[in-house]
Amino acid sequence: MRKDELSEKAEYSANTEVLRNDTAQLSGKLQRLLDSYLDGDVERELYQDKRAEILGQKRRPEEKNRANDARRFDVGRTDENMA
């Protein structure tokens, strides 16, 4: 394997791990928010606002992960076409 391929794979893996961690943290926040709402500690309106905010934040890493996957796939296809 070429050095640039190894470097690209390492970068992809690192980016994927960061995005997974971000998504997991946001899922945890969402669960804590739900628990607080169900326990009666948070009013419905605040819960809905915060939930929408967290879901919006959660979509960003998921979209980045999809873009990261697409970029990796496109680069792989380009390398295959060159061979």
Beta strands, then each sheet from edge to edge (+ up, - down):
end
